[in-house]
Amino acid sequence: MCLAVPGKIISIDKENNSALIDFDGLKQTVIIALIMDPEVGKYVIVHAGYAIEQMSEEIALEAIEQWKEIAEDQNMDLSDVI
């Protein structure tokens, strides 16, 4: 099964074509080569270490809440799911 999780770009490393992404407190560096015009503060959906699509803040925050509910239902923390 493939999972894609939304996160917020908090910094960009243009030299390495990567960005630090905040997944509701959990931070991870991902490749942003597939995203057109990435910007700090924008939300992206990440799969297998790659940002694959930009998304609106509203949709991203809704998805994050759904991920939290899934984690809670499984007696897990969001970091266990991401």
LUMPAPA-642734 format. One record per residue: residue number from 1; residue in one letter; y, x negated, z of N, C-alpha, C in turn. Coordinates in Angstrom, 2 decimals. Example, Ala and Ser with C-alpha at 12.3 -4.5 7.8 and 13.67 -1.06 7.14 Angstrom:
# residues 2
> seq_type_n.py_n.px_n.pz_ca.py_ca.px_ca.pz_c.py_c.px_c.pz
> 1_A_-5.69_-13.19_7.80_-4.50_-12.30_7.80_-3.30_-13.20_7.80
> 2_S_-2.25_-12.85_7.08_-1.06_-13.67_7.14_0.03_-12.90_7.87
END
This chain:
# residues 82
> seq_type_n.py_n.px_n.pz_ca.py_ca.px_ca.pz_c.py_c.px_c.pz
> 1_M_-1.17_-0.85_0.00_0.00_0.00_0.00_1.23_-0.89_0.00
> 2_C_2.24_-0.48_-0.74_3.49_-1.22_-0.81_4.54_-0.51_0.03
> 3_L_5.29_-1.29_0.77_6.37_-0.76_1.58_7.68_-1.38_1.14
> 4_A_8.72_-0.58_1.12_10.06_-1.08_0.83_10.97_-0.54_1.93
> 5_V_11.75_-1.42_2.53_12.53_-1.07_3.71_14.01_-1.35_3.44
> 6_P_14.91_-0.43_3.83_16.33_-0.66_3.63_16.93_-1.56_4.70
> 7_G_17.92_-2.35_4.29_18.64_-3.20_5.21_20.04_-3.47_4.68
> 8_K_20.89_-3.99_5.56_22.29_-4.24_5.23_22.52_-5.73_5.00
> 9_I_23.20_-6.06_3.92_23.53_-7.47_3.63_24.59_-7.92_4.62
> 10_I_24.30_-8.99_5.38_25.30_-9.49_6.33_25.88_-10.84_5.92
> 11_S_25.20_-11.55_5.05_25.77_-12.77_4.47_25.01_-13.10_3.20
> 12_I_25.69_-13.82_2.30_25.09_-14.18_1.02_25.15_-15.68_0.83
> 13_D_24.04_-16.26_0.39_23.95_-17.67_0.05_23.79_-17.75_-1.47
> 14_K_24.93_-17.87_-2.17_24.91_-17.86_-3.64_24.12_-19.03_-4.21
> 15_E_24.17_-20.18_-3.54_23.46_-21.36_-4.02_21.96_-21.12_-4.12
> 16_N_21.41_-20.40_-3.14_19.97_-20.13_-3.12_19.61_-18.72_-3.59
> 17_N_20.61_-17.98_-4.05_20.40_-16.61_-4.54_19.67_-15.77_-3.49
> 18_S_20.12_-15.90_-2.24_19.50_-15.17_-1.15_20.57_-14.54_-0.26
> 19_A_20.12_-13.69_0.62_21.04_-13.04_1.55_20.32_-12.83_2.88
> 20_L_21.12_-12.82_3.95_20.60_-12.47_5.26_20.76_-10.96_5.38
> 21_I_19.66_-10.28_5.64_19.63_-8.83_5.70_19.35_-8.40_7.14
> 22_D_20.09_-7.38_7.57_19.90_-6.80_8.90_19.12_-5.50_8.77
> 23_F_17.91_-5.51_9.31_17.06_-4.32_9.34_17.16_-3.70_10.72
> 24_D_18.28_-3.07_11.01_18.50_-2.42_12.32_18.26_-3.39_13.48
> 25_G_18.84_-4.58_13.36_18.74_-5.57_14.42_17.80_-6.72_14.13
> 26_L_16.83_-6.50_13.29_15.91_-7.55_12.87_16.49_-8.20_11.61
> 27_K_16.75_-9.50_11.65_17.38_-10.19_10.52_16.38_-11.06_9.79
> 28_Q_16.48_-11.02_8.44_15.56_-11.77_7.61_16.28_-12.19_6.33
> 29_T_15.97_-13.38_5.84_16.52_-13.85_4.58_15.64_-13.37_3.44
> 30_V_16.27_-12.81_2.41_15.53_-12.31_1.25_16.20_-12.80_-0.04
> 31_I_15.46_-12.78_-1.11_15.96_-13.15_-2.43_16.73_-11.96_-3.01
> 32_I_17.91_-12.24_-3.58_18.73_-11.15_-4.14_18.89_-11.28_-5.66
> 33_A_18.04_-12.06_-6.31_18.14_-12.32_-7.75_18.02_-11.05_-8.59
> 34_L_17.39_-10.02_-8.07_17.17_-8.80_-8.85_18.31_-7.79_-8.70
> 35_I_19.28_-8.09_-7.86_20.38_-7.17_-7.57_21.63_-7.58_-8.33
> 36_M_22.25_-6.62_-9.00_23.52_-6.88_-9.69_24.66_-6.74_-8.69
> 37_D_25.52_-7.75_-8.63_26.72_-7.74_-7.80_26.47_-7.40_-6.33
> 38_P_25.60_-8.14_-5.66_25.38_-7.87_-4.23_26.64_-8.20_-3.44
> 39_E_26.90_-7.43_-2.40_28.08_-7.63_-1.58_27.72_-7.48_-0.11
> 40_V_28.39_-8.28_0.73_28.22_-8.14_2.18_28.64_-6.73_2.57
> 41_G_27.84_-6.11_3.41_28.11_-4.75_3.87_27.39_-3.68_3.09
> 42_K_26.84_-4.02_1.93_26.08_-3.05_1.13_24.63_-3.00_1.60
> 43_Y_23.98_-1.90_1.31_22.58_-1.72_1.68_21.69_-1.95_0.47
> 44_V_20.54_-2.56_0.73_19.54_-2.81_-0.31_18.18_-2.39_0.23
> 45_I_17.28_-2.13_-0.68_15.90_-1.86_-0.29_15.10_-3.13_-0.61
> 46_V_14.28_-3.56_0.34_13.59_-4.85_0.24_12.08_-4.63_0.22
> 47_H_11.46_-5.33_-0.71_9.99_-5.31_-0.80_9.50_-6.74_-1.02
> 48_A_8.58_-7.17_-0.21_7.93_-8.48_-0.34_8.95_-9.63_-0.41
> 49_G_10.01_-9.51_0.37_10.99_-10.60_0.44_12.05_-10.59_-0.64
> 50_Y_12.06_-9.54_-1.48_13.03_-9.41_-2.56_13.83_-8.12_-2.39
> 51_A_15.15_-8.21_-2.49_15.97_-7.01_-2.58_15.76_-6.46_-3.98
> 52_I_15.30_-5.21_-4.08_14.95_-4.67_-5.39_15.91_-3.59_-5.88
> 53_E_16.74_-3.07_-4.99_17.67_-2.02_-5.41_18.75_-1.84_-4.37
> 54_Q_19.97_-1.56_-4.82_21.04_-1.20_-3.90_20.95_0.29_-3.63
> 55_M_21.43_0.70_-2.46_21.39_2.11_-2.11_22.61_2.47_-1.29
> 56_S_22.91_3.74_-1.22_24.07_4.19_-0.44_23.80_4.03_1.05
> 57_E_24.86_3.88_1.81_24.72_3.75_3.26_24.06_4.99_3.85
> 58_E_24.45_6.17_3.37_23.90_7.42_3.88_22.38_7.47_3.72
> 59_I_21.91_7.17_2.54_20.46_7.20_2.28_19.75_6.11_3.07
> 60_A_20.36_4.93_3.15_19.75_3.82_3.90_19.60_4.17_5.37
> 61_L_20.64_4.70_5.98_20.58_5.03_7.41_19.56_6.14_7.68
> 62_E_19.46_7.09_6.75_18.45_8.14_6.89_17.04_7.54_6.81
> 63_A_16.82_6.63_5.88_15.51_5.99_5.74_15.17_5.15_6.97
> 64_I_16.17_4.44_7.50_15.93_3.63_8.71_15.50_4.52_9.86
> 65_E_16.13_5.68_10.01_15.74_6.61_11.07_14.31_7.10_10.86
> 66_Q_13.95_7.35_9.62_12.57_7.77_9.34_11.58_6.66_9.69
> 67_W_11.92_5.41_9.37_11.05_4.28_9.73_10.90_4.18_11.24
> 68_K_11.99_4.40_11.97_11.93_4.37_13.44_10.99_5.44_13.96
> 69_E_11.06_6.64_13.38_10.17_7.73_13.80_8.71_7.39_13.53
> 70_I_8.44_6.82_12.38_7.07_6.41_12.05_6.58_5.38_13.06
> 71_A_7.41_4.40_13.34_7.02_3.36_14.31_6.77_3.97_15.68
> 72_E_7.66_4.86_16.11_7.51_5.49_17.41_6.23_6.32_17.49
> 73_D_5.93_7.07_16.42_4.71_7.87_16.38_3.45_7.01_16.51
> 74_Q_3.53_5.76_16.08_2.40_4.84_16.14_2.46_3.93_17.38
> 75_N_3.37_4.25_18.31_3.58_3.44_19.51_3.91_1.99_19.15
> 76_M_4.76_1.84_18.14_5.17_0.53_17.68_6.69_0.43_17.73
> 77_D_7.17_-0.78_17.56_8.59_-1.05_17.43_8.90_-1.16_15.94
> 78_L_10.15_-0.93_15.56_10.53_-1.03_14.15_10.17_-2.40_13.58
> 79_S_10.28_-3.44_14.39_9.96_-4.79_13.92_8.47_-4.94_13.58
> 80_D_7.62_-4.09_14.15_6.19_-4.13_13.81_5.93_-3.55_12.43
> 81_V_6.82_-2.69_11.98_6.65_-2.00_10.70_7.23_-2.83_9.56
> 82_I_8.32_-3.51_9.85_9.03_-4.26_8.79_8.32_-5.56_8.51
END
